[in-house]
Amino acid sequence: MSAKVIGVRRWVAMTILSAALVAGAVFGIYAVNLPGHNVFGAPKVAVKSPANTNPVSLGSFTNGFSAIVKPALPAVVNISSSKIVKNPMGDEGQPMFNDPFFRQFFGDQFGHQFQQQPKTEREHSLGSGVIISEDGYLLTNNHVVDGASDIKVSLSDRREFTAKVVGTDAKSDIAVLKINATNLPVLALGDSNKVSVGDVVFAIGDPFGIGETATMGIVSATNRGFGSQIEDYEDFIQTDAAINHGNSGGALIDLHGDLIGINTAILPGNGGGNQGIGFAIPMNMARGVMDQLIAHGKVVRGYLGVYIQNMTPELAQSFGLSQPNGALIGDITA
């Protein structure tokens, strides 16, 4: 076989691989298009998520940012969930009964008379959510409602609803809930691809269950990952707007009042509280997951069968690259 033919085949193979990477949307995670389009491979979903037809004018900030925050507050809700967990009390609860010296005198069966039966307890969790349609669809974090046996949603007007889970996705930490209500206040969905470092943002949620609370900051970074172990797909918007316990699932909005992210995590430091390093799931990612959860109850993702790793300066030097850009295919699955 001639060298020319080998070169052509190699070129064809590289072209196919490049096309596969593009179709996989950022190295095989999933493709998320802008509002009005769909997740790669998913049908269109009729969710009435409004666009912001009347964005806030930048000239209205004479006394602060109430023109942005005040209309957004009613669309952010408190989510209270609970689940039944078992609290086993076996030999681990009474280590004395496992001591060989104790068993030598009293026998192996003596301690079993005092063992307690496993107990069940109700574990409560507080979080926030965002109303994204007038007919009752809500976005929140998966970890807010994970395993919950009952979920209560409290609105700013003190109405309470029992919510049902439409679908959850642990890999992105997104969940969609539904309450039986109409004519609800909503937040318009923004385009998180347009977010830049330095943009002014507002985090809205219900920290510690005290009620709707707004904090202000800037976008500190985009496309951030920090190994949170909360979700598999990390592409966070980082912000210094204060995010505290109970803010999970709340809204991150921009100067126009558009929803650009779902507040998810913080780096608490040794003190355990807000350190000015908070993270939100970009709205374009959350929108794609939401569409699939509403359509199918789950998320179906493409799979390339390759392992991707970051291009470090050391790897770039070994490959003779002038800049450590791009990604490396580290392995191929069988």
C-alpha positions in Angstrom: 0.0 0.0 0.0 1.4 3.4 -1.0 2.3 6.1 1.5 -0.2 8.4 -0.2 -3.1 6.0 0.5 -2.0 5.6 4.1 -1.9 9.4 4.4 -5.4 9.8 3.0 -6.8 7.2 5.4 -5.2 8.8 8.3 -6.7 12.2 7.2 -10.1 10.6 6.9 -9.8 9.1 10.4 -8.8 12.3 12.0 -11.7 14.1 10.2 -14.2 11.6 11.6 -12.7 11.9 15.1 -12.9 15.7 15.0 -16.5 15.6 13.8 -17.4 13.2 16.7 -15.9 15.5 19.2 -17.9 18.4 17.9 -21.1 16.3 17.9 -20.4 15.1 21.4 -20.4 18.8 22.5 -17.4 19.5 24.6 -15.7 16.1 24.7 -18.6 13.8 25.0 -20.7 15.4 27.8 -23.8 16.6 25.9 -24.6 19.3 23.5 -26.7 22.2 24.8 -27.9 24.9 22.4 -29.4 28.2 23.1 -33.0 28.6 24.2 -35.3 27.7 21.3 -33.1 24.8 20.3 -32.6 21.3 21.8 -30.2 19.0 23.5 -28.4 16.9 21.0 -30.7 13.9 20.1 -33.7 15.2 22.1 -37.0 16.3 20.7 -38.4 19.7 21.3 -40.3 20.2 24.5 -43.2 22.6 25.0 -42.1 24.4 28.2 -43.5 27.9 28.4 -40.3 29.6 29.6 -40.6 33.3 28.8 -38.0 35.5 27.3 -37.3 38.9 28.9 -39.2 41.3 26.6 -38.7 44.3 28.9 -35.1 44.2 30.2 -34.2 46.6 33.0 -32.7 49.8 31.8 -29.2 50.6 33.1 -30.4 54.2 33.7 -32.8 53.1 36.5 -30.1 52.5 39.1 -30.5 55.8 40.8 -31.0 54.3 44.3 -29.5 50.9 43.8 -30.6 47.7 42.1 -34.2 47.3 43.4 -35.5 47.5 39.8 -33.7 44.2 39.1 -34.0 42.3 42.4 -37.6 43.2 43.5 -39.3 41.6 40.4 -37.1 38.5 40.7 -37.8 37.7 44.3 -41.3 36.2 44.0 -40.0 33.6 41.4 -37.5 32.1 43.9 -39.0 29.7 46.4 -38.2 27.8 49.5 -38.0 24.0 49.2 -38.3 21.8 52.2 -37.9 18.1 51.8 -37.7 15.1 54.1 -36.9 11.4 53.8 -36.8 8.4 56.1 -33.3 7.1 56.9 -32.3 4.1 58.9 -30.0 4.5 61.9 -28.6 1.1 62.5 -27.6 0.2 66.1 -25.7 -3.1 65.9 -22.6 -4.2 67.5 -20.9 -1.0 66.3 -23.1 0.9 68.8 -21.8 -1.3 71.7 -18.1 -2.0 71.2 -17.8 -3.4 74.7 -19.8 -6.5 73.6 -17.2 -7.3 70.9 -14.3 -7.3 73.3 -12.8 -10.8 73.6 -12.2 -10.5 77.3 -15.9 -9.6 77.8 -17.1 -12.6 75.7 -14.8 -15.0 77.6 -16.8 -14.4 80.8 -20.3 -13.8 79.5 -20.4 -15.7 76.2 -21.0 -14.6 72.6 -24.8 -14.4 73.0 -24.9 -12.2 76.1 -24.5 -8.9 74.3 -27.3 -9.6 71.8 -29.8 -9.2 74.7 -28.9 -5.5 74.8 -28.7 -4.8 71.1 -31.1 -2.2 69.8 -33.1 -2.7 66.7 -32.4 -0.4 63.8 -34.2 2.9 64.1 -35.8 5.0 61.4 -35.5 8.8 61.5 -36.9 11.6 59.4 -34.1 13.7 57.8 -35.0 17.2 56.8 -33.4 19.3 54.1 -33.8 23.0 53.1 -33.0 24.5 49.7 -34.2 26.9 47.1 -35.8 26.7 43.7 -36.7 28.8 40.7 -40.0 29.0 39.0 -39.4 28.8 35.2 -43.0 28.5 33.9 -46.3 30.0 34.9 -47.9 26.6 35.1 -45.6 25.4 37.9 -42.3 23.9 36.6 -39.4 24.6 39.0 -35.6 24.1 38.7 -33.5 23.2 41.7 -30.5 21.0 42.6 -30.7 17.3 42.7 -29.0 17.2 46.1 -31.9 19.3 47.5 -34.5 16.6 46.8 -32.4 13.5 46.4 -34.3 10.5 47.9 -37.0 12.8 49.4 -40.3 11.1 50.3 -42.1 14.5 50.4 -41.3 17.9 49.1 -43.0 21.2 50.1 -42.6 24.4 48.1 -43.3 27.7 49.8 -43.8 30.8 47.8 -43.1 34.4 48.7 -46.8 35.1 49.3 -46.8 32.3 51.9 -48.7 29.8 49.8 -47.5 26.2 50.1 -47.6 23.4 47.6 -46.7 19.8 47.6 -44.3 19.2 44.7 -43.8 16.1 42.6 -40.4 15.2 41.0 -40.6 15.4 37.3 -37.0 14.1 36.9 -33.5 14.3 38.4 -30.0 14.2 37.1 -27.3 13.5 39.6 -24.5 14.0 37.0 -25.4 17.7 36.5 -27.1 18.1 40.0 -30.3 19.4 38.3 -33.8 18.5 39.3 -37.2 19.6 37.9 -40.2 19.8 40.1 -43.9 20.5 39.4 -46.5 22.1 41.6 -50.2 22.4 40.8 -50.5 26.1 40.3 -51.0 28.7 37.5 -50.2 32.3 36.8 -47.0 32.0 38.8 -44.2 34.7 38.8 -41.3 33.5 36.6 -37.7 34.4 35.8 -36.8 34.8 32.1 -34.1 32.4 31.0 -30.8 34.2 30.0 -27.9 33.1 27.8 -25.1 32.0 30.1 -22.7 31.9 27.1 -22.7 35.7 27.1 -21.6 35.9 30.8 -18.1 37.4 31.2 -15.7 37.8 34.2 -16.5 41.1 35.9 -20.3 41.1 35.1 -22.4 42.2 38.0 -24.7 39.4 39.3 -27.2 38.7 42.1 -27.7 35.5 44.0 -31.2 34.9 45.2 -32.3 32.1 47.5 -33.6 31.2 50.9 -30.5 30.7 53.1 -31.2 28.9 56.4 -34.9 29.1 55.7 -35.2 32.8 56.8 -36.9 33.9 53.6 -36.0 35.2 50.1 -32.6 36.9 50.3 -30.5 38.7 47.6 -26.8 39.2 47.5 -24.7 41.0 45.0 -21.3 40.3 43.4 -19.5 39.8 40.2 -18.7 36.9 38.0 -15.3 35.8 39.3 -14.6 33.1 36.6 -16.4 31.0 34.0 -16.0 27.4 32.9 -14.8 26.6 36.4 -14.3 23.1 37.8 -13.0 22.3 41.2 -13.6 18.6 41.9 -16.7 19.2 44.0 -17.9 15.5 43.9 -21.4 16.9 43.8 -21.7 16.4 40.0 -19.8 14.8 37.2 -20.0 17.6 34.7 -18.5 20.8 36.0 -18.7 24.0 34.0 -19.5 26.4 36.8 -20.0 30.2 36.9 -17.9 31.3 39.9 -19.1 34.3 41.8 -18.3 36.3 45.0 -22.0 37.0 45.6 -22.7 35.5 49.0 -24.1 31.9 48.7 -25.0 30.3 52.0 -26.6 27.0 53.2 -30.1 26.8 51.8 -29.2 28.8 48.7 -28.7 25.6 46.7 -31.1 25.6 43.8 -31.6 29.4 43.9 -31.2 31.9 41.1 -28.2 33.7 39.8 -29.4 36.6 37.7 -27.7 39.3 35.7 -28.3 43.1 35.4 -31.3 42.6 33.2 -33.0 40.2 35.6 -32.4 37.2 33.5 -31.7 33.8 35.0 -28.1 32.9 34.0 -27.4 30.2 36.6 -28.6 27.8 39.4 -26.7 28.3 42.6 -25.1 25.0 43.6 -22.0 25.0 45.8 -19.5 27.0 47.9 -16.0 26.5 49.1 -16.6 27.1 52.8 -13.1 27.2 54.1 -12.3 26.2 57.7 -15.1 28.5 59.1 -17.8 26.6 57.2 -19.5 29.7 55.9 -19.4 31.9 52.8 -15.9 32.8 51.7 -16.8 34.7 48.6 -16.3 31.6 46.4 -19.6 30.3 45.1 -20.6 28.3 42.1 -23.6 28.2 39.8 -24.6 25.8 37.0 -24.8 27.8 33.8 -28.3 28.3 32.5 -27.6 26.9 29.1 -26.5 23.6 30.7 -29.4 23.6 33.1 -31.8 24.3 30.2 -30.7 21.4 28.2 -31.0 19.0 31.2 -34.4 20.4 32.1 -35.7 19.9 28.6 -34.8 16.2 28.6 -36.1 15.7 32.2 -39.5 17.1 31.2 -39.6 15.1 28.0 -38.3 11.8 29.2 -37.9 11.9 33.0 -34.1 11.3 32.5 -31.1 12.5 30.6 -29.7 10.6 27.7 -26.1 11.5 26.7 -23.9 10.7 23.8 -20.9 8.5 24.4 -17.6 8.6 22.4 -15.7 5.8 24.1 -12.6 7.9 24.8 -11.0 9.3 27.9 -10.2 13.0 27.7 -7.7 14.8 29.9 -6.5 18.4 30.1 -3.5 19.5 28.1 -0.9 20.5 30.8 2.2 22.6 30.0 4.3 19.4 30.5 2.2 17.4 28.0 2.3 20.3 25.5 6.0 20.4 25.7 6.3 16.7 25.2 4.1 17.0 22.1 6.1 20.0 20.8 3.2 22.4 21.1 3.8 26.1 21.7 0.7 26.5 23.9 -1.0 24.1 26.3 -4.4 24.4 24.5 -6.9 21.7 23.5 -7.4 18.3 25.1 -5.7 15.0 25.0 -7.3 11.6 24.2 -5.7 9.7 27.0 -7.3 6.3 26.3 -9.9 4.5 24.1 -12.4 2.1 25.6 -12.7 -1.4 24.3 
